[in-house]
Amino acid sequence: MNTAYCSHCGQPRSAECHAQCDTPRTVLEPPRYCVECARRMVVQVTPSGWTARCSRHGETSSAGSSSTG
Protein backbone atom coordinates (compact mmCIF):
# COMPACT_ATOMS: atom_id res chain seq x y z
CA MET A 1 0.00 0.00 0.00
CA ASN A 2 1.21 3.47 -0.87
CA THR A 3 1.38 5.74 2.18
CA ALA A 4 1.82 9.06 0.43
CA TYR A 5 -0.38 10.95 2.92
CA CYS A 6 -0.66 11.10 6.69
CA SER A 7 -3.72 9.24 8.01
CA HIS A 8 -4.26 11.81 10.78
CA CYS A 9 -3.77 15.22 9.14
CA GLY A 10 -4.06 14.40 5.42
CA GLN A 11 -0.86 16.23 4.50
CA PRO A 12 1.82 14.62 2.29
CA ARG A 13 4.16 12.37 4.29
CA SER A 14 7.04 14.20 2.63
CA ALA A 15 6.03 17.39 4.48
CA GLU A 16 8.60 18.60 6.95
CA CYS A 17 6.98 17.82 10.29
CA HIS A 18 4.54 15.22 11.49
CA ALA A 19 5.55 15.31 15.16
CA GLN A 20 1.95 15.96 16.27
CA CYS A 21 0.74 13.03 14.16
CA ASP A 22 3.36 10.53 15.30
CA THR A 23 2.67 10.42 19.04
CA PRO A 24 1.74 7.42 21.18
CA ARG A 25 -1.77 8.87 21.56
CA THR A 26 -2.46 8.97 17.81
CA VAL A 27 -1.39 5.34 17.36
CA LEU A 28 -4.59 4.33 19.14
CA GLU A 29 -6.83 6.65 17.08
CA PRO A 30 -8.51 5.54 13.85
CA PRO A 31 -7.25 7.10 10.61
CA ARG A 32 -9.17 10.16 9.44
CA TYR A 33 -7.67 10.53 5.95
CA CYS A 34 -6.94 7.95 3.27
CA VAL A 35 -3.18 7.32 3.03
CA GLU A 36 -3.48 6.80 -0.73
CA CYS A 37 -5.49 9.86 -1.81
CA ALA A 38 -5.86 12.10 1.31
CA ARG A 39 -9.67 12.05 1.10
CA ARG A 40 -11.52 12.44 4.37
CA MET A 41 -12.83 9.02 5.40
CA VAL A 42 -16.10 8.00 7.04
CA VAL A 43 -15.08 6.60 10.43
CA GLN A 44 -17.24 4.57 12.78
CA VAL A 45 -15.99 3.79 16.28
CA THR A 46 -17.61 1.01 18.28
CA PRO A 47 -16.72 -0.59 21.63
CA SER A 48 -15.05 -3.44 19.75
CA GLY A 49 -12.96 -1.31 17.35
CA TRP A 50 -13.31 1.02 14.38
CA THR A 51 -13.87 1.04 10.62
CA ALA A 52 -12.77 3.75 8.19
CA ARG A 53 -14.06 3.92 4.62
CA CYS A 54 -12.58 5.83 1.69
CA SER A 55 -14.96 6.41 -1.22
CA ARG A 56 -12.22 5.37 -3.66
CA HIS A 57 -10.07 2.83 -1.83
CA GLY A 58 -12.52 0.92 0.33
CA GLU A 59 -12.64 0.02 3.99
CA THR A 60 -10.02 -0.46 6.68
CA SER A 61 -10.73 -1.72 10.18
CA SER A 62 -8.95 -2.11 13.49
CA ALA A 63 -9.47 -5.87 13.28
CA GLY A 64 -6.76 -6.37 10.67
CA SER A 65 -5.19 -2.99 10.40
CA SER A 66 -1.73 -1.63 10.78
CA SER A 67 -2.57 1.54 8.89
CA THR A 68 -0.87 4.27 10.83
CA GLY A 69 -0.12 7.34 8.84
C-alpha positions as CSV (number, residue, x, y, z in Angstrom):
1,M,0.0,0.0,0.0
2,N,1.2,3.5,-0.9
3,T,1.4,5.7,2.2
4,A,1.8,9.1,0.4
5,Y,-0.4,11.0,2.9
6,C,-0.7,11.1,6.7
7,S,-3.7,9.2,8.0
8,H,-4.3,11.8,10.8
9,C,-3.8,15.2,9.1
10,G,-4.1,14.4,5.4
11,Q,-0.9,16.2,4.5
12,P,1.8,14.6,2.3
13,R,4.2,12.4,4.3
14,S,7.0,14.2,2.6
15,A,6.0,17.4,4.5
16,E,8.6,18.6,6.9
17,C,7.0,17.8,10.3
18,H,4.5,15.2,11.5
19,A,5.5,15.3,15.2
20,Q,1.9,16.0,16.3
21,C,0.7,13.0,14.2
22,D,3.4,10.5,15.3
23,T,2.7,10.4,19.0
24,P,1.7,7.4,21.2
25,R,-1.8,8.9,21.6
26,T,-2.5,9.0,17.8
27,V,-1.4,5.3,17.4
28,L,-4.6,4.3,19.1
29,E,-6.8,6.6,17.1
30,P,-8.5,5.5,13.8
31,P,-7.2,7.1,10.6
32,R,-9.2,10.2,9.4
33,Y,-7.7,10.5,6.0
34,C,-6.9,7.9,3.3
35,V,-3.2,7.3,3.0
36,E,-3.5,6.8,-0.7
37,C,-5.5,9.9,-1.8
38,A,-5.9,12.1,1.3
39,R,-9.7,12.1,1.1
40,R,-11.5,12.4,4.4
41,M,-12.8,9.0,5.4
42,V,-16.1,8.0,7.0
43,V,-15.1,6.6,10.4
44,Q,-17.2,4.6,12.8
45,V,-16.0,3.8,16.3
46,T,-17.6,1.0,18.3
47,P,-16.7,-0.6,21.6
48,S,-15.0,-3.4,19.8
49,G,-13.0,-1.3,17.4
50,W,-13.3,1.0,14.4
51,T,-13.9,1.0,10.6
52,A,-12.8,3.7,8.2
53,R,-14.1,3.9,4.6
54,C,-12.6,5.8,1.7
55,S,-15.0,6.4,-1.2
56,R,-12.2,5.4,-3.7
57,H,-10.1,2.8,-1.8
58,G,-12.5,0.9,0.3
59,E,-12.6,0.0,4.0
60,T,-10.0,-0.5,6.7
61,S,-10.7,-1.7,10.2
62,S,-8.9,-2.1,13.5
63,A,-9.5,-5.9,13.3
64,G,-6.8,-6.4,10.7
65,S,-5.2,-3.0,10.4
66,S,-1.7,-1.6,10.8
67,S,-2.6,1.5,8.9
68,T,-0.9,4.3,10.8
69,G,-0.1,7.3,8.8
